[in-house]
Amino acid sequence: MSNQEIIMCARFQAKKEKLEVLKERLLEMVEFTSKEEGNLFYNLHVDSKDSTIFYFLEGWKNAEALAFHDQTPYVRAIIADAPELTVDGIKVNFMTKIS
C-alpha cells in the first residue's frame, strides 16, 4: 500500500430523533481514534446552519493506517448503525492537498 498521507471528510446527517445518540457516538469515536498510531488528526465538526449534520475531517499516515481504522470495532459499529441513526448513511470524500 501507499505511504502517502490520506485526507478525508466523513459526513453524517442525524435523524432528528437520533441527534443526541449520534453525537455521543461520534464523540466516543474521537476518543478512540485519536489513540490510533496512524491517525494524524480526527476532528469532529457540526454544520453552522444545520445542527443535525456532522463532519469528521480526518488525516491518516497512509493507507494501512486507514485500513486498520476501518476494521476497528467502533468504526464497524457506526457503519452498521448508520441506517438507524442517519438520514442518508455516511458520505465519504477523499481530498488531495494542493497548497
C-alpha positions as CSV (number, residue, x, y, z in Angstrom):
1,M,0.0,0.0,0.0
2,S,0.9,3.6,-0.4
3,N,2.9,5.7,2.1
4,Q,1.1,8.8,1.0
5,E,-0.9,10.6,3.7
6,I,-4.7,10.4,3.3
7,I,-7.0,13.3,4.0
8,M,-10.7,12.8,4.0
9,C,-14.1,14.0,5.2
10,A,-16.9,11.8,6.5
11,R,-20.4,13.3,6.7
12,F,-23.3,12.1,8.9
13,Q,-26.7,13.7,9.0
14,A,-28.6,12.6,12.0
15,K,-32.3,11.7,12.0
16,K,-33.8,14.4,14.3
17,E,-34.9,11.8,16.9
18,K,-31.4,10.3,16.9
19,L,-29.4,13.5,17.1
20,E,-28.1,13.2,20.6
21,V,-27.4,9.5,20.3
22,L,-25.4,10.0,17.1
23,K,-23.5,13.0,18.6
24,E,-22.5,10.9,21.6
25,R,-21.3,8.0,19.4
26,L,-19.2,10.4,17.2
27,L,-17.6,12.0,20.3
28,E,-16.7,8.5,21.5
29,M,-15.1,7.8,18.2
30,V,-12.9,10.9,18.6
31,E,-11.6,9.5,21.9
32,F,-10.8,6.1,20.5
33,T,-9.5,7.2,17.1
34,S,-7.1,9.8,18.4
35,K,-5.2,7.0,20.1
36,E,-4.6,5.1,16.9
37,E,-1.0,5.1,15.9
38,G,-1.5,6.1,12.2
39,N,-4.0,8.9,12.9
40,L,-2.7,12.4,12.1
41,F,-5.9,14.2,13.1
42,Y,-9.6,13.3,13.6
43,N,-11.7,16.4,14.2
44,L,-15.4,16.4,14.6
45,H,-17.4,19.5,13.4
46,V,-21.1,20.4,13.2
47,D,-22.6,22.3,10.3
48,S,-23.0,26.0,11.1
49,K,-26.5,26.1,9.7
50,D,-27.8,22.6,10.4
51,S,-27.1,21.0,13.8
52,T,-28.0,17.6,12.5
53,I,-25.0,17.4,10.1
54,F,-21.6,16.3,11.5
55,Y,-18.3,16.1,9.7
56,F,-15.1,14.3,10.6
57,L,-12.0,15.8,9.0
58,E,-9.5,13.0,9.1
59,G,-5.8,12.6,8.4
60,W,-4.1,9.3,8.1
61,K,-0.4,8.5,7.9
62,N,-1.0,6.0,5.0
63,A,-3.5,3.6,3.5
64,E,-2.5,0.9,6.1
65,A,-3.5,3.3,8.9
66,L,-6.9,4.0,7.4
67,A,-7.5,0.2,6.7
68,F,-6.7,-0.5,10.4
69,H,-9.1,2.2,11.4
70,D,-11.9,0.9,9.2
71,Q,-11.7,-2.5,10.8
72,T,-11.9,-1.3,14.5
73,P,-15.0,-2.4,16.4
74,Y,-16.2,1.3,16.8
75,V,-16.0,2.0,13.1
76,R,-17.7,-1.3,12.2
77,A,-20.4,-0.5,14.8
78,I,-21.1,3.1,13.5
79,I,-21.3,1.7,9.9
80,A,-23.7,-1.0,11.0
81,D,-25.8,1.5,12.9
82,A,-25.8,4.3,10.3
83,P,-29.1,3.3,8.7
84,E,-30.9,3.7,12.1
85,L,-29.0,6.9,13.2
86,T,-28.7,8.9,9.9
87,V,-30.9,10.3,7.2
88,D,-28.7,9.0,4.3
89,G,-25.9,6.9,5.6
90,I,-22.2,8.0,5.8
91,K,-20.8,10.1,2.9
92,V,-17.1,10.0,2.5
93,N,-14.9,12.2,0.3
94,F,-11.1,12.0,-0.2
95,M,-9.0,15.1,-0.8
96,T,-5.6,16.0,-2.1
97,K,-3.8,18.9,-0.6
98,I,-2.8,21.5,-3.2
99,S,-1.3,24.3,-1.1
